[in-house]
Amino acid sequence: MAVLVALGAEVNQLRIAKGLSLPVEMVTQTAAILAKRGVGKTHTAVVITEELLTADQQVVILDPLDVWFGLRSSRDGKDPGFPITVLGGEHADLPLEASSGTVIADFAVENRVPLVLSLRHFSMADQRRLVTDFCERLYHRKGKDKYRQPLHVVIDEADEFVPQRIQTGQERMFGAIDRLVRRGRSSGIGVTLISQRAAVINKDVLTQIEVLICLRTISPQDRKALEAWVEAHDAHDQKGEFMASLASLAIGEAWIWSPGWLDLFKRVQIRERKTFDSSATPKIGEKAKWPTAAAVVDLEKLRAELASTIERAKAEDPRELRKKIAALEAELGKASGKMPIATVDAAQLRKIQKESYAQGFIEAERAAAGKETRLRRALAAASDALASAHSLLNRKVSTPPVAGHPHTPTVRPVVVPTPAPRHVRPTALSSSIPGGERKILTALAQYLQGRSKTQVAILTAYAARGGAFANYLGALRSKGMIEGRDLLRITEAGLAALGPYDPLPTGRELLEHWLKQLGKAERLILSRLTEIYPAAASKEDLGVATGYEPSGGAFNNAIGKLRTLELVTGRGELRASEDLFA
């Protein structure tokens, strides 16, 4: 069997079943493929992906099961398939790191290569981290005019990433995928979600899907969940026929329902796949078969392009600038102590100053395409980075002479004017907002994708279950300034009412903010847990580290208070809240 496709050929229809083709514009549409295990969900998704690749459309697959590598080989495994690059997993062309979601998104957007991101070798926490970073960055980069070419994202086991019940810490992940589904099409992004449990995939996302592809579904909970989509889309009273047949569909048989985009309601048998079935269930007594041939990808070119993307990301990352400043501060510390070998000259310090300026403008340019609030945050970040550079430049550094070396040079301080502190004058409307409500609006303005109630409480230094906090939230909802229950978002009305604002502390500053408010026992316990985060500690270990008796009243009362404030989690093993590090 020869190479499956000659990429670049003009294809207008996606032939997924006998008697049914979908328009190639499917690449920018949203779909959900739902069914019980073993009846053809992944098979159906692969067939659609094969057709998109045949039409020379870019597809990126988020593969938590490591079963999509078969696209690289023909159905019998003896000939090449599609030249799609596999990152991560046992069949990887190149390795994949959990921290590389942002870089991979840049790489995909700038190079327009089809990718499989195999995630199975990661923990669930790392899978969610990569998916979150990838989806956030993808949406941001595809919003630029020069990158608005079509790209389709396939998310297998989607209920892991857009669950019906959003746990603390999953809000950002949910918001990133929700944004792709709701608003991605204008930037050329289409999404297909695959799940065997319709009941546990988020209904706010599911009801936004344009094309429902449903295979055999038996579970009463899953059938009931499908009704949410049906009730939102059934304009021709087709619910009865659809629901009555779901339990009796044959393997590979599916309903394709698109009432809005295609005005389509059809029961079909999905065609056989053209590529190797790497997701087939192993059979007892049979030796697993693997492909002996695969499509060739130019790995050297990919490595070079990926390396270039990584270097550029580092150059633009504010964290890298902070590392450079920290390194210089360490050198300065050596110079002022007993090690005169390290000196820092003015030219090196001025380089950091220039990088701080440049980074501020990079951040400002990125935010310019978004809301005015984001621009204010970016400019504030630039001001803060510049202030750090000025502070470093103004520091006097002297290297003490060493016995026997009377001419050891002294670094003269470089004095530059420190920029005036930012003063924000509240508007008449914002000044009328009570202080507690304003703090909540400020926190949400810093995270436009939304924050959980716990995260907002931590950012604003309120008890998440406290009456005052609940009253402020209720007042803001009634004014139309925030929306949501578990996941809170600021509205346009809230942004307008807030006006200019001074950002609340985040990261280390947020932790220091809390530590100043806590009693001694709480402060010691929280400090220890943040030192070892993300590791947890037993009460006994914490008692030893803090000097308290683990069974004592003061110690247990302190832990109870930290739990109430949701600054720590766990019972037998305690861990600092991940919201302190968000």
QUIBEL-V523524 format. One record per residue. N is the residue number from 1. RES is the residue in one letter. SS is DSSP state (alpha for helix, beta for strand, coil for the rest). PSI is psi in whole degrees, -180 to 180 (none if undefined). OMEGA is omega as a letter, one per 20 degrees, with the letter a starting at -180 (none if undefined). Layout:
N|RES|SS|PSI|OMEGA  N|RES|SS|PSI|OMEGA
This chain:
1|M|coil|131|a  2|A|coil|176|r  3|V|coil|136|a  4|L|coil|-37|a  5|V|coil|157|r  6|A|coil|97|a  7|L|coil|140|a  8|G|coil|-14|r  9|A|coil|144|a  10|E|coil|119|r  11|V|coil|127|a  12|N|coil|-17|a  13|Q|beta|144|r  14|L|beta|109|a  15|R|beta|97|a  16|I|beta|-13|a  17|A|beta|159|r  18|K|coil|121|r  19|G|coil|8|r  20|L|beta|124|r  21|S|beta|145|r  22|L|beta|149|r  23|P|beta|149|r  24|V|alpha|-18|r  25|E|alpha|-5|r  26|M|alpha|-25|a  27|V|alpha|-29|a  28|T|alpha|13|r  29|Q|coil|172|r  30|T|beta|139|a  31|A|beta|158|r  32|A|beta|132|r  33|I|beta|113|a  34|L|beta|137|r  35|A|coil|166|r  36|K|coil|169|a  37|R|coil|138|r  38|G|coil|12|a  39|V|coil|4|r  40|G|coil|21|r  41|K|alpha|-57|a  42|T|alpha|-38|r  43|H|alpha|-47|a  44|T|alpha|-43|r  45|A|alpha|-39|r  46|V|alpha|-42|r  47|V|alpha|-46|r  48|I|alpha|-41|r  49|T|alpha|-42|r  50|E|alpha|-44|a  51|E|alpha|-40|r  52|L|alpha|-42|r  53|L|alpha|-38|r  54|T|alpha|-35|r  55|A|coil|11|r  56|D|coil|38|r  57|Q|coil|145|a  58|Q|beta|131|r  59|V|beta|136|r  60|V|beta|124|a  61|I|beta|125|r  62|L|beta|107|a  63|D|beta|93|a  64|P|coil|-9|a  65|L|coil|-7|a  66|D|coil|50|a  67|V|coil|6|a  68|W|coil|0|a  69|F|alpha|-18|r  70|G|alpha|-18|r  71|L|alpha|-21|a  72|R|alpha|-13|a  73|S|beta|159|r  74|S|beta|173|a  75|R|coil|-38|r  76|D|coil|-2|r  77|G|coil|6|a  78|K|coil|-9|a  79|D|coil|165|r  80|P|beta|154|r  81|G|coil|-126|a  82|F|coil|141|r  83|P|coil|68|a  84|I|coil|133|a  85|T|beta|130|r  86|V|beta|120|r  87|L|beta|123|r  88|G|coil|166|r  89|G|coil|-178|a  90|E|coil|-15|a  91|H|coil|30|a  92|A|coil|142|r  93|D|coil|-39|r  94|L|beta|151|r  95|P|coil|163|a  96|L|coil|130|r  97|E|coil|147|a  98|A|alpha|-25|a  99|S|alpha|5|a  100|S|alpha|13|a  101|G|alpha|-45|a  102|T|alpha|-45|a  103|V|alpha|-42|a  104|I|alpha|-38|r  105|A|alpha|-45|r  106|D|alpha|-45|a  107|F|alpha|-45|a  108|A|alpha|-43|a  109|V|alpha|-43|a  110|E|alpha|-27|a  111|N|alpha|-11|r  112|R|coil|43|r  113|V|coil|143|r  114|P|coil|143|a  115|L|beta|147|r  116|V|beta|121|r  117|L|beta|101|a  118|S|beta|124|a  119|L|coil|-1|a  120|R|coil|-29|a  121|H|coil|-3|r  122|F|coil|155|r  123|S|coil|165|r  124|M|alpha|-36|r  125|A|alpha|-42|a  126|D|alpha|-35|r  127|Q|alpha|-46|a  128|R|alpha|-36|r  129|R|alpha|-49|a  130|L|alpha|-46|a  131|V|alpha|-42|r  132|T|alpha|-52|a  133|D|alpha|-41|a  134|F|alpha|-49|a  135|C|alpha|-39|r  136|E|alpha|-49|a  137|R|alpha|-40|r  138|L|alpha|-46|a  139|Y|alpha|-41|a  140|H|alpha|-49|a  141|R|alpha|-37|a  142|K|alpha|-12|r  143|G|coil|-13|r  144|K|coil|139|a  145|D|alpha|-41|a  146|K|alpha|-10|a  147|Y|alpha|15|a  148|R|coil|42|r  149|Q|coil|154|a  150|P|coil|142|r  151|L|beta|131|a  152|H|beta|129|r  153|V|beta|123|r  154|V|beta|123|a  155|I|beta|102|r  156|D|coil|153|a  157|E|coil|48|a  158|A|alpha|-24|a  159|D|alpha|-18|r  160|E|alpha|-23|a  161|F|coil|-23|r  162|V|coil|67|a  163|P|beta|157|r  164|Q|coil|-41|r  165|R|coil|110|a  166|I|coil|114|a  167|Q|coil|161|r  168|T|coil|131|a  169|G|coil|-13|a  170|Q|coil|0|a  171|E|alpha|-43|a  172|R|alpha|-42|r  173|M|alpha|-49|r  174|F|alpha|-46|a  175|G|alpha|-36|a  176|A|alpha|-45|a  177|I|alpha|-39|r  178|D|alpha|-40|r  179|R|alpha|-40|r  180|L|alpha|-44|a  181|V|alpha|-45|a  182|R|alpha|-40|a  183|R|alpha|2|a  184|G|alpha|-28|a  185|R|alpha|-37|a  186|S|alpha|-19|r  187|S|alpha|6|r  188|G|coil|13|a  189|I|beta|127|r  190|G|beta|159|a  191|V|beta|136|r  192|T|beta|125|r  193|L|beta|134|a  194|I|beta|131|r  195|S|beta|144|r  196|Q|coil|-2|a  197|R|coil|91|r  198|A|alpha|-27|a  199|A|alpha|-26|a  200|V|alpha|4|r  201|I|beta|144|a  202|N|coil|128|a  203|K|alpha|-27|r  204|D|alpha|-33|r  205|V|alpha|-45|a  206|L|alpha|-40|a  207|T|coil|-13|r  208|Q|coil|-6|a  209|I|coil|137|a  210|E|coil|-35|a  211|V|beta|119|r  212|L|beta|124|r  213|I|beta|110|a  214|C|beta|123|r  215|L|coil|-165|a  216|R|coil|128|r  217|T|coil|124|a  218|I|coil|-41|a  219|S|coil|130|r  220|P|alpha|-38|a  221|Q|alpha|-41|r  222|D|alpha|-39|r  223|R|alpha|-39|r  224|K|alpha|-38|r  225|A|alpha|-37|r  226|L|alpha|-28|a  227|E|alpha|-27|r  228|A|alpha|-42|r  229|W|alpha|-44|a  230|V|alpha|-45|a  231|E|alpha|-29|a  232|A|alpha|-18|a  233|H|alpha|-14|a  234|D|coil|96|a  235|A|coil|-10|a  236|H|coil|25|r  237|D|coil|52|a  238|Q|coil|5|a  239|K|alpha|-44|a  240|G|alpha|-50|a  241|E|alpha|-41|a  242|F|alpha|-54|a  243|M|alpha|-36|a  244|A|alpha|-26|a  245|S|alpha|-10|a  246|L|alpha|-41|a  247|A|alpha|-18|a  248|S|alpha|4|r  249|L|coil|139|r  250|A|coil|167|r  251|I|coil|129|a  252|G|coil|-3|r  253|E|beta|137|a  254|A|beta|151|r  255|W|beta|130|r  256|I|beta|116|a  257|W|beta|115|r  258|S|beta|84|a  259|P|coil|-28|a  260|G|coil|-55|a  261|W|coil|-50|a  262|L|coil|-9|a  263|D|coil|53|a  264|L|beta|134|r  265|F|beta|100|a  266|K|beta|141|r  267|R|beta|124|a  268|V|beta|164|r  269|Q|beta|115|a  270|I|beta|136|a  271|R|coil|165|r  272|E|coil|148|r  273|R|coil|154|r  274|K|coil|-15|a  275|T|beta|172|a  276|F|coil|135|a  277|D|coil|82|a  278|S|coil|-3|r  279|S|coil|6|a  280|A|coil|142|r  281|T|coil|129|r  282|P|coil|142|r  283|K|coil|142|a  284|I|coil|131|r  285|G|coil|-7|r  286|E|coil|139|r  287|K|coil|134|a  288|A|coil|137|r  289|K|coil|138|r  290|W|coil|154|a  291|P|coil|147|r  292|T|coil|-7|r  293|A|coil|148|a  294|A|coil|151|r  295|A|coil|144|a  296|V|coil|136|r  297|V|coil|149|a  298|D|coil|90|a  299|L|alpha|-36|r  300|E|alpha|-42|r  301|K|alpha|-42|r  302|L|alpha|-43|r  303|R|alpha|-43|a  304|A|alpha|-43|a  305|E|alpha|-40|r  306|L|alpha|-41|r  307|A|alpha|-40|r  308|S|alpha|-41|r  309|T|alpha|-42|a  310|I|alpha|-45|a  311|E|alpha|-40|r  312|R|alpha|-39|r  313|A|alpha|-40|r  314|K|alpha|-41|a  315|A|alpha|-27|a  316|E|alpha|0|a  317|D|coil|120|r  318|P|alpha|-29|a  319|R|alpha|-33|r  320|E|alpha|-38|r  321|L|alpha|-41|r  322|R|alpha|-36|r  323|K|alpha|-40|r  324|K|alpha|-43|r  325|I|alpha|-42|r  326|A|alpha|-39|r  327|A|alpha|-41|r  328|L|alpha|-39|r  329|E|alpha|-37|r  330|A|alpha|-41|r  331|E|alpha|-39|r  332|L|alpha|-38|r  333|G|alpha|-40|r  334|K|alpha|-42|a  335|A|alpha|-28|a  336|S|coil|-2|a  337|G|coil|-133|a  338|K|coil|11|a  339|M|coil|90|a  340|P|coil|4|a  341|I|coil|-21|a  342|A|coil|124|r  343|T|coil|150|a  344|V|coil|124|a  345|D|coil|169|a  346|A|alpha|-37|a  347|A|alpha|-41|r  348|Q|alpha|-41|r  349|L|alpha|-39|r  350|R|alpha|-31|r  351|K|alpha|-42|r  352|I|alpha|-39|r  353|Q|alpha|-46|a  354|K|alpha|-40|r  355|E|alpha|-36|r  356|S|alpha|-45|r  357|Y|alpha|-51|a  358|A|alpha|-43|a  359|Q|alpha|-37|r  360|G|alpha|-42|a  361|F|alpha|-33|r  362|I|alpha|-47|r  363|E|alpha|-39|r  364|A|alpha|-40|a  365|E|alpha|-39|r  366|R|alpha|-41|a  367|A|alpha|-16|a  368|A|alpha|-28|a  369|A|coil|-11|a  370|G|coil|-153|a  371|K|coil|161|a  372|E|alpha|-32|a  373|T|alpha|-41|r  374|R|alpha|-39|r  375|L|alpha|-42|r  376|R|alpha|-40|r  377|R|alpha|-42|a  378|A|alpha|-43|r  379|L|alpha|-36|r  380|A|alpha|-40|r  381|A|alpha|-39|r  382|A|alpha|-42|r  383|S|alpha|-42|r  384|D|alpha|-43|r  385|A|alpha|-41|a  386|L|alpha|-39|r  387|A|alpha|-38|r  388|S|alpha|-41|r  389|A|alpha|-43|r  390|H|alpha|-42|a  391|S|alpha|-41|r  392|L|alpha|-41|a  393|L|alpha|-34|a  394|N|alpha|-8|a  395|R|coil|133|r  396|K|coil|127|a  397|V|coil|121|r  398|S|coil|134|r  399|T|coil|114|a  400|P|coil|144|r  401|P|coil|152|r  402|V|beta|144|r  403|A|coil|130|a  404|G|coil|-6|a  405|H|beta|74|a  406|P|coil|-13|a  407|H|coil|24|r  408|T|coil|127|a  409|P|coil|152|r  410|T|coil|133|r  411|V|coil|120|a  412|R|coil|141|a  413|P|coil|143|r  414|V|coil|120|a  415|V|coil|121|r  416|V|coil|154|a  417|P|coil|133|r  418|T|coil|133|a  419|P|coil|147|r  420|A|coil|143|r  421|P|coil|151|r  422|R|coil|132|r  423|H|coil|123|a  424|V|coil|122|r  425|R|coil|113|a  426|P|coil|147|r  427|T|coil|169|a  428|A|alpha|-38|a  429|L|alpha|-46|a  430|S|alpha|-32|a  431|S|alpha|-17|r  432|S|coil|-7|r  433|I|coil|129|r  434|P|coil|152|a  435|G|alpha|-45|a  436|G|alpha|-42|r  437|E|alpha|-39|a  438|R|alpha|-39|r  439|K|alpha|-40|r  440|I|alpha|-45|r  441|L|alpha|-40|r  442|T|alpha|-43|r  443|A|alpha|-45|a  444|L|alpha|-30|r  445|A|alpha|-26|r  446|Q|coil|-16|a  447|Y|coil|81|a  448|L|coil|-20|r  449|Q|coil|-9|r  450|G|coil|156|r  451|R|beta|152|r  452|S|beta|165|r  453|K|alpha|-42|a  454|T|alpha|-45|a  455|Q|alpha|-42|r  456|V|alpha|-41|r  457|A|alpha|-43|r  458|I|alpha|-42|r  459|L|alpha|-33|a  460|T|alpha|1|r  461|A|coil|37|r  462|Y|coil|159|r  463|A|coil|127|a  464|A|coil|-29|a  465|R|coil|12|a  466|G|coil|154|a  467|G|alpha|-41|a  468|A|alpha|-44|a  469|F|alpha|-44|r  470|A|alpha|-39|r  471|N|alpha|-42|r  472|Y|alpha|-43|r  473|L|alpha|-43|r  474|G|alpha|-42|r  475|A|alpha|-42|a  476|L|alpha|-37|r  477|R|alpha|-43|a  478|S|alpha|-27|r  479|K|coil|-3|a  480|G|coil|22|a  481|M|coil|-20|r  482|I|beta|163|r  483|E|beta|160|r  484|G|coil|161|r  485|R|coil|-70|r  486|D|coil|-40|r  487|L|beta|115|a  488|L|beta|137|r  489|R|beta|147|r  490|I|beta|141|r  491|T|coil|173|r  492|E|alpha|-38|r  493|A|alpha|-38|r  494|G|alpha|-41|r  495|L|alpha|-42|a  496|A|alpha|-41|a  497|A|alpha|-36|a  498|L|alpha|-44|a  499|G|coil|-158|r  500|P|coil|146|a  501|Y|coil|157|r  502|D|coil|124|a  503|P|coil|145|r  504|L|coil|157|a  505|P|coil|148|r  506|T|coil|171|r  507|G|alpha|-135|a  508|R|alpha|-37|r  509|E|alpha|-37|r  510|L|alpha|-43|r  511|L|alpha|-45|r  512|E|alpha|-37|r  513|H|alpha|-44|r  514|W|alpha|-43|a  515|L|alpha|-32|r  516|K|alpha|-24|a  517|Q|alpha|-15|a  518|L|coil|158|r  519|G|coil|174|a  520|K|alpha|-49|a  521|A|alpha|-46|r  522|E|alpha|-41|a  523|R|alpha|-44|a  524|L|alpha|-42|a  525|I|alpha|-48|a  526|L|alpha|-39|r  527|S|alpha|-44|a  528|R|alpha|-43|a  529|L|alpha|-34|r  530|T|alpha|-28|r  531|E|alpha|-38|a  532|I|alpha|-1|a  533|Y|coil|139|j  534|P|coil|8|r  535|A|coil|157|r  536|A|coil|170|r  537|A|beta|146|r  538|S|beta|163|r  539|K|alpha|-36|a  540|E|alpha|-44|r  541|D|alpha|-40|r  542|L|alpha|-37|r  543|G|alpha|-43|r  544|V|alpha|-44|a  545|A|alpha|-30|a  546|T|alpha|-10|r  547|G|coil|17|r  548|Y|coil|153|r  549|E|coil|120|a  550|P|coil|-27|a  551|S|coil|0|a  552|G|coil|155|a  553|G|alpha|-44|a  554|A|alpha|-41|a  555|F|alpha|-47|a  556|N|alpha|-33|r  557|N|alpha|-39|r  558|A|alpha|-43|r  559|I|alpha|-41|r  560|G|alpha|-42|r  561|K|alpha|-41|r  562|L|alpha|-36|r  563|R|alpha|-43|r  564|T|alpha|-41|r  565|L|coil|-8|a  566|E|coil|33|r  567|L|coil|-20|r  568|V|beta|157|r  569|T|beta|161|r  570|G|coil|166|r  571|R|coil|-77|r  572|G|coil|-42|r  573|E|beta|130|a  574|L|beta|142|a  575|R|beta|143|r  576|A|beta|142|a  577|S|coil|132|r  578|E|alpha|-17|r  579|D|alpha|-20|r  580|L|alpha|-16|a  581|F|alpha|6|a  582|A|coil|none|none
